[in-house]
Amino acid sequence: MATLQKEDIIVYNFDWRPRLFYEKLEGQRWTPQTLLAWSPSGHYLVSGASDGTLRIWSAETGRILQTIIKREVSITSAAWSPDERFLASGSGNTACIHEVLTGRLVRTLEGHTGKVDSVAWSPNGHYIASASSVVQVHEARTGAILRTLEGCGNVAWSPDGRYLASCTTTATLIWEAATGQLLQTLPSLSIWVWAWKEGKRRKEARGSLLAWSPDGRFLASGGAVYQVGSWQVVRSMPGNLQWSPDGRYAVVGLCSIVLRSEDARFFEQTAILIREWEAATKELVQTLEGHAGEVNSVAWSPDGRLIASGSVDGTARVWDAATGQLVRALEGGRGKVWSVAWSPDGRYLTTGSRVWGAETGQLVRALDLEEVNSVAWSPNNGYIITGLGDGTLHIWDAAGGQLLRTLKGHTGYVLSAAWSPDERYFASGSSDGTVRVWDAAAGQLVRMLAAANSVAWSPNGRYLATGSTDNAVRVWDAGTGQLLRALEGHLGRVMSVAWSPDGRYLASGSEDRTIRVWNAGTGQLLRTMVGHWRDVNSLAWSPDGRRLASASWDATVRIWDVSE
């Protein structure tokens, strides 16, 4: 694949599988908040930039056909009239209408007191919606304000003109256009972007644009795509999306990014998230909802009947794996529940520092700890290992709850822990970027693996899998520490890795919102599953290896069919 330059504006074929093409549209530097919109015929594109200019391009040749200079205020949005005679654009606290052929300013739409983030033309051309902290619906011919909708940000009309969708960093709202009645409120789906501030590149949340598919079946909003009607997330996207009129192409731009030369690869990787999405959710079996905050951990009971999940809402929940129904909610722990784990015999469930009876839901024991970041039972049910935010590991007698040993070495949060099947060793992964392998009996450090923060031991004990901060999954020889292979494809940190029960497959979850399943022996990517709209933090295989549970910061647990 060619390396993308800062000056490139990329056009993607929406039907590719792993195939990608792009056109380099010469003449406009990639500057913060570059906006793109197709003309209704699909023959033209418009871009608006922070230098205050609008440029109209030929979508076929990439040539600039018209440049409209507004003022030294960043262009935040642009929209074509249905007949392609006019362009509406937002900049500062006003929206403007320009004639496309001449570039002449026709009308200024005033009334907003904040930055106009979005403009949208109704399908019949009679109205324009402009959005800042509120959405205003204007008569296009006169500019008169007809309606004001409170609490809104970006805005888009449905293809039939019946609905307005609006999106902020806190909610996506669906309105009836004729009456202004609020019909649907969807969860917060802000996108995450990299921005340079005070000399440092930082990850920040941004509100996003919205776009209805031409057939009205999908709504792209805030880094996700919804199925209209059911309002289920069917696709995750890396940024703002606009559709071509026939629905076959999509233009994606990341808002508020200052690109430097060293960011070219990051942008290239992020762009690769575009996928054909009719098959995107075929593996999704169930979505388990009920947590009031990010879900950090998920675990399947040894008999396959139950699924446990732990959340920052301070609860652990136990679900019926077959029906998705909530069996019980376990509360009363110390703060957030970062990790859950079943005892290998299935009799107990550990949620952070608390041990519960699996069948009764009664508290059996409380370990003398504050918040626990990771927890794992030894294969023979005799020991529990806990990892803490101060970098320490604690080994406990599972039967009596006595602390047997404290291990130090990590300099960051201990995010994951895993025992070897023979119980001679255990591994710990930390936010300090290392995985450490310890001798369980002696409590001595055996070896350290770099560039990793999550870890899982293969069922046969011969291999370790690690998830890395550099977006890769790595497979290591557990006996020697030799790197055997690196599995690349994720576009964000790998938050979790999990071996299938037969050891043939590896699953990985990432902050890029995807789950990937790999052939553990060859490293071949077998499938990519999309549905979560925030980081995927934890994975767990069903005991029969036919299903995979994933936990995400979107407050859900999802169950996937991974049978061949």
N, C-alpha and C positions, 0 to 999 in steps of 0.2 A: 504494500500500500504506500502511496506517495505521502510524504510528510506534508502536513497542512501548514501553510504560512499564515502570518498574522493578517494579511490582506485578503485571504480567501473568504468568500461566502459560499457555503456548501449547499448543494441541492441533492437530495437523496431519492433514490427509487424506493418507493414504499413496499414493493413486492419482493425485495431480495431476501434470500435465506442466509448463506453467509456472504452474499455478493453485495458490493457497494460501488456506486459510481458518484462522481461529483463533477461539477462544472466550476471553474474558477471565473468569477465575474470581476473583470478588471476594473480598477478605477476608484474603489472605495477602500480605505484602510479599515481594518477591524478595530473599531473604537467602542468605548463603553455604550451599552444599551442600543446596539444596532438592531433595528426592527425590520421584519420582512413580512410582506403580504402579497399573495397572488391576486392578480386582477380576475374578475369573474370569468373571463374567457380562457384564462390560463396562459395568455400570450405575454404577460408582463409581470414584473415584480417591482415592488417599491421598497426601498430601504431608507431608514432615517437614522441619523447619527448624532453624537454628542456635539458635533461642530455646527449643528443647527441647519443641516441641509437634508432635503429629500431628494433621492435619486430614483428615477424610473428606468428599469432595465428591460431589454428584450430577453425573455426566458429562453428563447431558442438560441440566440447568438451570444448573450452575455454583454452586449453593448449597452452603453448608457444612452438613453433616448431623450431624457429631460432632467435638468437639475433645478430644483426650487430652493432658493436660499431664503430662510425665514429670519433667523436672528441667532445670536450666540447663546442659545438655550438648547439644551439637549432635546432631541426629538424622542418622545417616549412612546408614541403609537401612531399608526397610520391605517386607513381603511379606504377602500375604493367604493364609489357609488356603483349601483348595479349596472348602469349603462356605461361605466368606465370614463365618463366625462369629467368627474370630479374626484378629488382626494380630500378626505378629512384627516387631520393630524393633530396630535396633542403635544404641546410644549409649554413649560411653565404652568400657569394656572388658567390657560385658555386653550380652546380648540379652534382650528381654522379650516376653512374650505377653500381649496385652490382648484382652478381649472387646469386639467392635465395638459391640454394641447399648448396653452400659452404660459402656464405657470402663474397666471393672474390670481391674486387674492380676491375671492368672491365674498366671503363673510367670516366674521369672527364671532365665535360662540362664547359668551362670557357668563359668569355667575359662580364659578368655582372659586373657593378661597385657598385651595391647595393644589398641588401638582396634578395635572391631568395625566393619569396613567394609561388610559385606554379610550379609544373611540371605536364606534361600530355603526355601520349603516344598516337600516332595516332592509329586508329583501325587496320590498316594494319601492325603496328609495325615498319614502316620504318622511322618514324620521332618522335622527342620529342620536345615539346614546353616548354620553361622555362620562367618564368616571374619575373621581379622585377619592375623597373620603365619603362621598355620596355619588349616586348615579343620577344624572339628569337626562331626561328624554326631550330632545329638541325637535321642533318642526324644521325640516331641512330647508324649506323655501324661505322662511322668515327668520329662523334662528330662535323663535320663541320657546321658552321652557314650558313643556306640557306636564311633566311629572318629575318628582324628585323621590328617589328611593334611598332610604337611610341605611347606613352601615355597609356600604359596598366599596369595592375597589375596581378591578378590571371587569370588562363587560363584553358579551357577545350575544347576537341574536341567533335563535334557531333558524334553520333553513326555511321553515314555513312562516316565520315571523310571529309565532304564537308565544314564544318564551324569550326571556332575557336571562342569561346566566352571568353571575358576577362572582369575583374571586378576590379574596384578600389572603393574608398569611394566616388568618384564623378560621376562615370558613369559605365554602363554595355554596352560593345561593342560586336557586332557580325561581324566577318570577314569571307570573302571567303578564305578558306585555301590555295587553289592553287595559287591565285594571290595576296593575302594580301589586297584586296579591302575591305574597310569598308562598310558594308551593313546596319547596324542598330545601333542606339545609344538609349539606354534606360535610364530612370531617375536614379538618385543616389539612391541606396538601401543599404546603409551601415547598419550593424547590431549594436545593442547597447549591451554592456557587462559591467559587474561590474569588476573593477580592484582596487587593493590596491595600493595607492600611498601616501607616507608621512604619513602612519598610518591611512589613511582614505579610505573608500570604495567609489569609484567614478564611475559614469556612463559615458562611453566613446564610441565614434563611432569607428568601426573597419571595414576594408575591409573584404570580405568573400571569401570563395571558391565557385566554380561553379560546377554543376553536371547536365548532361543531363540524362533524364530518358532513360532506355534501348530501348524503342520503338521510341525515338526521339520526343515524343509529348510534353514534358515539359523540361524547363530549370530552375533549382534552382539557384538563384543568389541573394546574399546579403540579406538573410532573407525573400525572396519572391520566388514564383514559377510562371513562365510565361508559357502561352500556346504558343507553337511555331507556328509562322505564324501570329497570331493576336497580340501576345506579350502583352496580357492582364494579369494582376496579378490574379491568381486563388487561391493562398494560401500564407499565411504568416507563416514563420518558425522562431524558436528562435535562430538559429545559423547556422553553416555550416552543409551541408547535403551531404551524399553519399548514392547511391541506391544499393541494391542488384541486381544481373543480371536479375532476373525475375520480378523486379519492385515491389515485394510484401513487401520488407523490406527497412527500411531506418535507417542509422546511423547518429546521430546528435551530434556534439560536439561544445561547445562554445569556441571561440578562445580567447586567452590571458586572461584567468581567473586564478587568484590565489585563490584556494578554501581553506577556513579555516573550522573548524568544524561547526561554526555557519552558514556557507553558505550551508550546506547540504539541508536544506529545500528549499532555494531559487532555487538551481539546480533542485531539485525534481519537484517543481512547474513549472519551465520553461520547463522542459522536457515534461510535460503533454500537451503542445501545439500540439503535433503530432496528426493529424486527418486523417481520410479517406477523400480524397479530390475530388472525382468525383462529390459529392453533395455540395461541398463547395460554389459554386457560383450560385446555382439554385435560390436563393432569390434575387440576384442582378439584378435590372431592368435597371438602367442607371448609368453612371459615368459622372458627370459634370466637365469639365476641362476648364481652362481659367485663373484662378488665377496664379500669378507669385510667390507666396509664401504660407506658411502654412495657412490653413483655420482654423480659431478659433471658428467660430460660424455659426449656421444655424438655420433658422426659416421658418415655413410654414405659408403662409397667411391664415387668418381665412376662406376664401372661398375655399381654397385648390387649387387655380389656379396658385399661384406663390410660389417660394422658394427664400429666401434671404440668402446670405452668406457673411461673413466678413473675411478679410485676413490681414496678416502682409504686403501685398503688398500695403496697403494704400487705397484699394478700397472695396466697397461692390458691389455685383453683384446680379441682380434679374433674375431668370430663369423661363421659362415656365415649370411648373411641369409636364405637359403631354408630351411635346416633348423634354425637356432638352435644348431647345434653349435659348441663352442669350437674355433677353429682354432689359436690360440696365445695364451699369456700372456707379456707383455713386462714384465720386472722390471729392477731395478738402477738405477732413477732416483733422484733426490734427493728423498726424502720422498713426500708424497701427489701423486697425479696429478689435477690440477684441470681440465685441458683437453686435448683431443685434436683433431687436425685432419689431414685427408688433403691432400696436394698436389693441385692441380687435374688434373694428368696421371695421378694415381693411383699414381705410382712410390714415394712416400714417405708415411710416417705419422709425425706429430710428436706426442709425448706429453710435454707440459710442455717441458723443456729438451732432450729427446732426439729425434733423427731416425733412423727405422728404415727399412730396405728393406721395402716393402709385401709383396713376394712371398717374400722370404727370412726376414724377421723379424730380420735382422742389424742391429746398431747401426752406423749410418753416421756419425753426428756427435753430439757432445754440446756444446750451447751452454754458455758459461761463466756459468751462473746457478744460483741456488738454486731454490726452488719457484716455478713459473710459474702464475699464476692464469688466464691466457687466452692463446690462440695462434691465429694466422690466417695462411694463405698468401695471397700476392698472386695475382691471376688468371692472370698469365703465368708462374707458378712461380719468379719471380726473387727474391722477398723473403719473409721471415717476420717477423711482428710478434708480440712477446710483451708481456704486461701483468703487472706484479708487485704484490706486496702493499704496496710502499712508494709506490705511485701512479705509478711511472714506466713508460714504454713504450720498448721497444727494437726497432730495425729492423735486421735481419740480412741479409747476403747469403746466399741459400739454398745456392748452389753451394759457396762456400768457408767459410761459417760465420763470416765477419768481422762484427763489430759496426759498423754504419754510422752510427747516430744514436741518441741517448737523448733522449726528450721528457719534460718535467716539466710538471705543472699539476694533476693530480688530487691530492686530499688523502686518498683512501682506496684500498682495493684496486681494481685494474683487473679487473673481473669478466668483461668481454666485449670483443671487438674484431672489426671487420668492414671489409673493403676495398670501395670502390666498384667496380663492374664495369669501369670504364675505367682503374682503378688510379691515378687522380689524387688520390684522397682515401682516408682511412680514418677510421673512427669508433671511439671507445672508451667503454665504460660502466663506471661506478665505484660503489663503495659510498658515495662522497661524495654520491650522489644526482644526478649529472650525466652527460650524454653529451656528449663533445667531438668535434668534427669537425676534422680536421687536413689541411693540404695535404701530400701525401706527399713531393713533391720538395723543398719548402722546410722542412718540419718545423714550419710555423707553424700556430697555432690559427686556424681559420676562424670557428667559432661554437660556442656552448655551449647545450645543451638541458637544461632543468631537470626535476626530479622523475623521474629515470630511472636505471636501473642496468644494463639489458641492451639490446642494439642489434642490428639486422640491416638490411642494405641490400637493397632490392628488386632483382630480376634485371635490370630495365631501367635501374637507376641513378637513377630520378626520385624515389624515396621512401626515407625511413628509418622503421623501426618501432622503438619503444622499449617496454620493460617497466618498470613504475613501482613505486615503493614505496607509492603510494596505490592500488594494486590495478588500475590501468587500463593498457590498451595504447594507445599513441598513434601516429598516422601523421603524418609531417611531410613537407613539401616539401624535398627534399634540397638544392635549389639556393638557396632563400631562407630556410629555417628556419621557415617558417610552419606552424603547427599546422593540419592538415586535418581530423582527426577523433579522437575519443577513444572507445575501445571498452571499455565497462564491463560487469562481470558477475562477475569474479573476487572472491573473498572474502579474499584474502591477497596479499602482494607477488607481482608477476609476475617470475619468476626467469629466464625465457627466452622469446624470440620467434624465429620462423623463417618465412620466406616459402616458399611452394610454388615449384617450379622454373619454373612458367609465370607466377608473380606474381599469380595470381587469388585466392589464399587466404593468410591469416596464421594460424599456430598459436602458441598461448601456453601456457606451463606456469607453475604457481603453487604457492606454499606452501599453498594450500587443497587441494592434492592432485589437482587436476583439470587436464585438458588441454582447451583450447577452440579450435575452428577457426572462423574468421571469413571472411566475404566481404570481401576487401581493398578492393574498390571502394565498397561501400555501408556497411560496418561491421556488417552483420547477423551475429548469432551463428548458425552453422549446426549445430554439434553440440558436446556436452560429453562427454568421455570420462573415466571413473572406473575406478580399479583400483589405482593406487598408494596406499599408506597413509602416505606421508610426502611432503615437498616434492618437486615436479617441477622439477629443476634445469636440464635441457637437452633440446632437441628437435632432430631432424634428419629432413628429408624424404628419401625414396628418390628417385633421379634421375628416375624416371617419374612421381613425384607421387602414386602410388597408396597408399603406406604412409608411416607416421610412426613414428619411434623416439623413445622418451622415457626419460630417465635420472632416477633418484630416490634420495633418501636412504634409501629402503627396501632399498637394495643390489641393485635389479633394473634391467634394461632391458626395456621392453615395446614390442612391435611392434603397431601398430594399422592396420586397414584403413580408409583414408579415401577410397576410390574412391566415386564417385557412384553 
